Amino acid sequence: MKKIGFSGTLDPITNGHMWVIGEARSLADEVVVFLSENTAKKPKFSAEERKSIVDRSCAEQGWDNVQVVIVKGDYTARAAKKHGADCLIRGIRTTADFDYENLIQQTNVDVLQGAKTIFVMPPRDLGSVSSSFVKALEGPIGWNWIMKKFVPGPAYHAWVLSWLRKEWETLWDYAHAGAPAIAHADQWFVQLTGATAYGGPARYYHNLDHLVHGLCEIRVWAANTQPDPADVDIIKQAFWFHDAEYGHNGAGPTNEEASAQLWLGSQLAHDLSDAAELIRATDHFQEAAISHRLKDIMLSVDLAILGQDDEVYQNYAQAIRREYSHLPDAKYQVQRGGALAHLCRKAEAGQLYANSYFADQYNQRAIENMRREMASLA
């Protein structure tokens, strides 16, 4: 077969969609992905954004025989014929899917004189994966780690950036801010999520995932404890900047101090001092000397990763090792083991999470996780 088509809204494209495209490549010389521009569905991403995500997802797989076409104001089956694809391919997961798709297939051929449809069944682990399923994951703590399992990298990155963008716009009240303030905030969002900060290619842990996790922790803590909204904003400001500067050279100020200085120079808020102190508090060398009413919350949010479930913690431990790949194994084991021993003693003494809400959520699991990692290092 020379050319086969695959259609969908793909908002976002999932690993299930990618599997179907892969099957199409095994059947035809060329695959055309037809992106439906259906405004009634109110997609999260524009058609052009979805096209870019699909293009990059296929390029990531090394698939150079996949073309993406946006369909506007036409039926996909008819558009497929116009592009030389006599067949469409669809994945079916259930008998209900088959009944629906078979009806569409009959309409495509009998009414529209369009392309016929080939049905394929995805493997069991992808049988429940759909765009609707992926969208429903967003919100609770850890949603990003779960979503990452079901979508290709470019789709995940786009989704996380979109989520962070909404958080950023809410923090700086874009709905009521003037154009100059929005433009200024936009520049900082691009910088913080870009290659020189959390979006950097060598950021294996202190990255966009860490940013999403921390902001989710803050949101859930606030929902459960009802703090002053102004204090919530201060913590969020600090968390956005607390790892903005991150490197391994021993010269100059610490990463935390450099991040605090970056925040102080941002001119994003009228009062910058509170958040600056919270950023400095995440530095183990400065923490004891800093007294701030929100320090316990900030540190608990930053250390919440230690109390996550086994899979998340293992991924975190591996990511930390990659960030310190410049250290030989023996030196890393000593330094990492020492840091974990210190944190574990604090947890055993009930001092790791000085805030009671976070202590109840994470302290016992953090002890178990750190003990297990120390044993593996030994």
C-alpha positions as CSV (number, residue, x, y, z in Angstrom):
1,M,0.0,0.0,0.0
2,K,1.4,3.4,-1.0
3,K,-0.4,5.7,1.4
4,I,-2.6,5.3,4.5
5,G,-4.3,8.0,6.6
6,F,-4.9,8.3,10.3
7,S,-7.3,10.9,11.7
8,G,-8.2,12.4,15.0
9,T,-8.3,15.6,17.1
10,L,-5.2,14.4,18.9
11,D,-5.5,16.8,21.8
12,P,-3.1,15.5,23.0
13,I,-1.6,12.7,20.9
14,T,-1.2,9.7,23.2
15,N,1.0,6.6,23.1
16,G,-2.1,4.8,21.8
17,H,-2.2,7.1,18.8
18,M,1.5,6.6,18.3
19,W,1.0,2.9,18.2
20,V,-1.6,3.1,15.5
21,I,0.6,5.4,13.5
22,G,3.4,2.8,13.9
23,E,1.0,0.1,12.6
24,A,0.1,2.3,9.7
25,R,3.8,2.6,8.8
26,S,4.1,-1.2,8.7
27,L,1.3,-1.3,6.1
28,A,2.1,1.6,3.8
29,D,5.0,3.6,2.4
30,E,3.6,6.8,3.7
31,V,1.3,7.8,6.5
32,V,-0.8,11.0,6.5
33,V,-2.1,12.1,9.9
34,F,-5.3,14.2,9.4
35,L,-5.8,16.6,12.3
36,S,-9.5,17.7,12.6
37,E,-10.0,21.3,13.4
38,N,-13.3,20.9,15.2
39,T,-14.0,24.1,17.2
40,A,-17.1,22.4,18.8
41,K,-14.7,20.2,20.8
42,K,-12.8,23.2,22.2
43,P,-9.4,21.6,22.1
44,K,-6.7,22.6,24.6
45,F,-4.2,23.2,21.8
46,S,-4.8,24.9,18.5
47,A,-4.6,22.9,15.3
48,E,-1.2,24.4,14.5
49,E,0.1,23.5,18.0
50,R,-1.2,20.0,17.7
51,K,0.4,19.6,14.3
52,S,3.8,20.7,15.7
53,I,3.4,18.2,18.6
54,V,2.7,15.3,16.3
55,D,5.5,16.3,14.0
56,R,8.0,16.4,16.9
57,S,6.6,13.2,18.4
58,C,7.1,11.3,15.1
59,A,10.6,12.9,14.6
60,E,11.5,11.7,18.1
61,Q,10.8,8.1,16.8
62,G,12.8,8.7,13.6
63,W,9.7,8.4,11.5
64,D,10.4,10.4,8.4
65,N,7.5,9.0,6.3
66,V,4.7,10.6,8.4
67,Q,3.0,13.8,7.1
68,V,0.6,15.9,9.2
69,V,-2.3,17.7,7.5
70,I,-4.8,20.0,9.1
71,V,-8.4,19.4,7.8
72,K,-10.6,22.5,7.8
73,G,-14.2,22.4,6.7
74,D,-14.1,18.9,5.2
75,Y,-14.8,15.3,6.1
76,T,-11.6,13.4,6.9
77,A,-12.5,10.5,4.7
78,R,-13.0,12.8,1.7
79,A,-9.8,14.7,2.6
80,A,-7.9,11.4,2.7
81,K,-9.1,10.6,-0.9
82,K,-7.9,14.0,-2.1
83,H,-4.4,13.3,-0.6
84,G,-4.2,10.0,-2.3
85,A,-5.0,7.8,0.7
86,D,-7.5,5.1,-0.2
87,C,-7.6,3.8,3.4
88,L,-7.8,5.2,6.9
89,I,-6.6,3.3,9.9
90,R,-8.4,3.4,13.3
91,G,-7.6,1.7,16.6
92,I,-10.5,0.0,18.4
93,R,-10.4,-0.9,22.0
94,T,-13.9,-2.2,22.8
95,T,-17.0,-3.6,21.0
96,A,-18.6,-0.2,21.6
97,D,-15.6,1.4,19.7
98,F,-16.2,-1.1,16.8
99,D,-19.9,-0.4,16.6
100,Y,-19.3,3.4,16.4
101,E,-16.3,3.2,14.0
102,N,-18.2,0.8,11.8
103,L,-21.0,3.2,11.5
104,I,-18.5,6.0,10.6
105,Q,-16.9,3.7,8.1
106,Q,-20.2,3.0,6.3
107,T,-20.9,6.7,6.2
108,N,-17.4,7.5,4.8
109,V,-17.8,5.0,2.0
110,D,-21.5,4.9,1.1
111,V,-22.4,8.6,1.7
112,L,-19.1,10.5,1.2
113,Q,-17.4,8.2,-1.3
114,G,-14.3,8.6,0.9
115,A,-11.6,6.3,2.1
116,K,-12.3,2.9,3.5
117,T,-11.2,2.1,7.1
118,I,-8.8,-0.6,8.4
119,F,-9.3,-1.5,12.1
120,V,-6.5,-2.5,14.4
121,M,-6.5,-3.4,18.1
122,P,-3.9,-1.9,20.4
123,P,-2.0,-4.0,23.0
124,R,-3.6,-4.4,26.4
125,D,-1.5,-1.8,28.1
126,L,-2.7,0.9,25.6
127,G,-6.3,-0.3,25.5
128,S,-7.6,2.3,27.9
129,V,-5.4,5.2,26.7
130,S,-7.3,8.1,25.1
131,S,-7.0,11.8,24.9
132,S,-10.0,12.1,27.3
133,F,-8.3,9.7,29.7
134,V,-5.1,11.7,29.7
135,K,-6.9,15.1,30.2
136,A,-8.7,13.7,33.2
137,L,-5.4,13.0,35.0
138,E,-4.6,16.7,35.4
139,G,-4.9,18.2,38.8
140,P,-4.0,16.0,41.8
141,I,-0.4,15.8,43.2
142,G,1.7,13.6,40.8
143,W,-0.6,14.0,37.8
144,N,2.4,15.0,35.6
145,W,4.3,11.8,36.5
146,I,1.3,9.7,35.6
147,M,0.6,11.5,32.4
148,K,4.2,11.1,31.3
149,K,3.5,7.3,31.0
150,F,0.8,7.8,28.4
151,V,1.9,10.5,26.0
152,P,5.1,11.0,23.9
153,G,7.7,13.5,25.1
154,P,6.7,16.5,23.0
155,A,3.0,16.2,24.0
156,Y,4.0,15.9,27.6
157,H,6.3,19.0,27.4
158,A,3.6,21.0,25.7
159,W,1.0,20.0,28.3
160,V,3.2,20.8,31.3
161,L,4.1,24.2,29.8
162,S,0.4,25.0,29.2
163,W,-0.3,24.0,32.9
164,L,2.5,26.1,34.2
165,R,1.4,29.0,32.0
166,K,-2.0,29.0,33.6
167,E,-0.4,28.9,37.1
168,W,1.9,31.8,36.2
169,E,-0.9,34.0,34.7
170,T,-3.0,33.4,37.9
171,L,-0.1,34.3,40.2
172,W,0.5,37.6,38.4
173,D,-3.2,38.3,37.8
174,Y,-3.1,38.7,34.1
175,A,-6.8,39.2,34.0
176,H,-6.4,42.6,35.6
177,A,-2.8,43.5,34.8
178,G,-1.9,46.1,32.2
179,A,-0.1,45.3,28.9
180,P,3.4,46.4,30.2
181,A,3.2,44.3,33.3
182,I,2.0,41.3,31.3
183,A,4.8,41.7,28.8
184,H,7.3,41.9,31.6
185,A,5.9,38.8,33.3
186,D,5.9,36.9,30.0
187,Q,9.6,37.5,29.6
188,W,10.2,35.9,33.0
189,F,8.0,32.9,32.2
190,V,10.0,32.2,29.1
191,Q,13.2,32.5,31.0
192,L,12.2,30.3,33.9
193,T,10.8,27.5,31.8
194,G,13.5,27.8,29.1
195,A,16.8,26.2,28.5
196,T,18.8,28.3,31.0
197,A,16.5,27.4,33.9
198,Y,14.0,24.6,34.7
199,G,13.8,23.6,31.0
200,G,17.5,23.0,30.7
201,P,18.6,19.7,29.1
202,A,20.8,18.8,32.0
203,R,18.0,19.4,34.5
204,Y,17.2,15.8,35.4
205,Y,15.4,16.6,38.7
206,H,15.4,20.3,39.3
207,N,13.3,20.8,36.2
208,L,9.8,21.5,35.0
209,D,8.5,18.3,36.7
210,H,9.9,19.6,40.1
211,L,8.2,22.9,39.4
212,V,4.9,21.3,38.7
213,H,5.1,19.0,41.7
214,G,5.9,21.8,44.1
215,L,3.1,24.1,42.8
216,C,0.7,21.2,43.1
217,E,1.8,20.6,46.7
218,I,1.3,24.3,47.5
219,R,-2.2,24.2,45.9
220,V,-3.3,21.1,47.8
221,W,-1.8,22.4,51.1
222,A,-3.7,25.6,50.7
223,A,-7.0,23.8,49.9
224,N,-6.7,21.8,53.0
225,T,-5.5,24.4,55.5
226,Q,-7.0,27.7,54.2
227,P,-4.0,30.0,54.8
228,D,-3.9,33.7,53.9
229,P,-4.0,33.9,50.1
230,A,-1.2,36.5,50.2
231,D,1.0,34.0,52.0
232,V,0.2,31.4,49.3
233,D,1.3,33.8,46.6
234,I,4.6,34.5,48.5
235,I,5.4,30.7,48.7
236,K,4.6,30.3,45.0
237,Q,6.8,33.2,44.1
238,A,9.7,31.7,46.0
239,F,9.1,28.2,44.6
240,W,9.1,29.5,41.0
241,F,12.6,31.0,41.6
242,H,14.1,28.7,44.2
243,D,16.0,26.5,41.7
244,A,16.1,28.9,38.8
245,E,19.9,29.0,39.1
246,Y,21.5,25.6,39.3
247,G,25.0,24.5,38.7
248,H,27.8,22.4,40.1
249,N,30.8,24.9,40.1
250,G,32.1,25.8,43.5
251,A,32.8,29.4,42.7
252,G,30.6,32.3,43.5
253,P,27.4,32.3,45.5
254,T,25.4,29.2,46.1
255,N,22.6,28.2,43.7
256,E,20.0,29.4,46.3
257,E,21.7,32.8,46.8
258,A,22.0,33.2,43.0
259,S,18.3,32.3,42.6
260,A,17.4,34.8,45.4
261,Q,19.4,37.5,43.6
262,L,17.6,36.7,40.3
263,W,14.3,37.1,42.1
264,L,15.3,40.4,43.7
265,G,16.2,41.7,40.2
266,S,13.0,40.5,38.6
267,Q,10.9,43.5,39.6
268,L,7.8,41.2,39.4
269,A,6.4,42.3,42.8
270,H,6.4,45.5,45.0
271,D,7.8,43.6,48.0
272,L,10.4,41.0,47.1
273,S,12.0,40.4,50.5
274,D,9.7,37.6,51.8
275,A,10.1,35.4,48.8
276,A,13.8,36.1,48.8
277,E,14.2,34.8,52.3
278,L,12.2,31.7,51.5
279,I,14.5,31.0,48.6
280,R,17.5,31.3,50.8
281,A,15.9,29.0,53.3
282,T,16.2,26.1,50.9
283,D,20.0,26.4,51.2
284,H,21.1,24.0,53.9
285,F,23.9,26.4,54.9
286,Q,21.6,29.4,55.4
287,E,18.5,27.7,56.6
288,A,19.2,27.7,60.4
289,A,19.9,31.4,60.3
290,I,16.7,32.3,58.6
291,S,13.5,32.9,60.6
292,H,10.4,33.3,58.6
293,R,6.8,32.5,59.3
294,L,6.5,30.5,56.0
295,K,9.8,28.7,56.1
296,D,8.4,25.5,57.4
297,I,5.9,25.4,54.5
298,M,8.5,26.2,51.9
299,L,11.0,23.6,53.1
300,S,8.2,21.0,53.4
301,V,7.1,21.6,49.8
302,D,10.7,21.3,48.6
303,L,11.2,18.0,50.5
304,A,7.8,16.5,49.7
305,I,9.5,14.4,46.9
306,L,11.1,12.3,49.7
307,G,7.7,11.0,50.8
308,Q,6.3,9.9,47.4
309,D,5.4,6.3,46.4
310,D,8.1,3.8,45.5
311,E,8.1,4.4,41.7
312,V,8.2,8.2,42.0
313,Y,11.0,8.0,44.6
314,Q,13.1,5.6,42.5
315,N,12.8,7.9,39.5
316,Y,13.8,10.9,41.7
317,A,16.8,9.0,43.0
318,Q,17.9,8.1,39.5
319,A,17.4,11.7,38.3
320,I,19.6,13.1,41.2
321,R,22.3,10.7,40.2
322,R,22.2,11.9,36.6
323,E,22.4,15.5,37.8
324,Y,25.6,14.6,39.6
325,S,27.0,12.4,36.9
326,H,30.2,14.5,37.1
327,L,30.9,12.7,40.4
328,P,32.5,9.2,40.3
329,D,30.4,6.5,42.0
330,A,32.5,6.3,45.1
331,K,32.4,10.0,45.8
332,Y,28.7,10.2,45.0
333,Q,27.9,7.3,47.3
334,V,29.6,9.1,50.2
335,Q,28.1,12.5,49.6
336,R,24.6,11.3,48.8
337,G,24.7,8.8,51.6
338,G,25.7,11.5,54.1
339,A,23.0,13.8,52.9
340,L,20.4,11.1,53.2
341,A,21.6,10.0,56.6
342,H,21.2,13.6,57.8
343,L,17.7,14.0,56.4
344,C,16.7,10.6,57.7
345,R,17.7,11.4,61.2
346,K,15.6,14.6,61.0
347,A,12.7,12.6,59.8
348,E,13.1,10.0,62.6
349,A,13.2,12.9,65.1
350,G,10.0,14.4,63.6
351,Q,11.9,17.4,62.3
352,L,12.1,16.9,58.5
353,Y,8.6,18.3,57.9
354,A,8.2,21.0,60.5
355,N,4.7,21.7,59.2
356,S,2.2,19.2,60.7
357,Y,0.2,18.9,57.5
358,F,3.2,17.7,55.4
359,A,4.5,15.6,58.3
360,D,1.3,13.7,58.4
361,Q,1.4,13.2,54.6
362,Y,5.0,12.2,54.1
363,N,7.2,11.6,57.1
364,Q,6.9,7.9,57.5
365,R,7.1,7.2,53.8
366,A,10.2,9.5,53.6
367,I,12.0,7.4,56.2
368,E,11.3,4.2,54.4
369,N,12.4,5.6,51.0
370,M,15.6,7.1,52.4
371,R,16.5,3.9,54.3
372,R,16.0,1.9,51.1
373,E,18.2,4.2,49.0
374,M,21.0,4.3,51.7
375,A,21.0,0.5,51.7
376,S,21.3,0.5,47.9
377,L,24.2,3.0,48.1
378,A,26.0,0.9,50.6
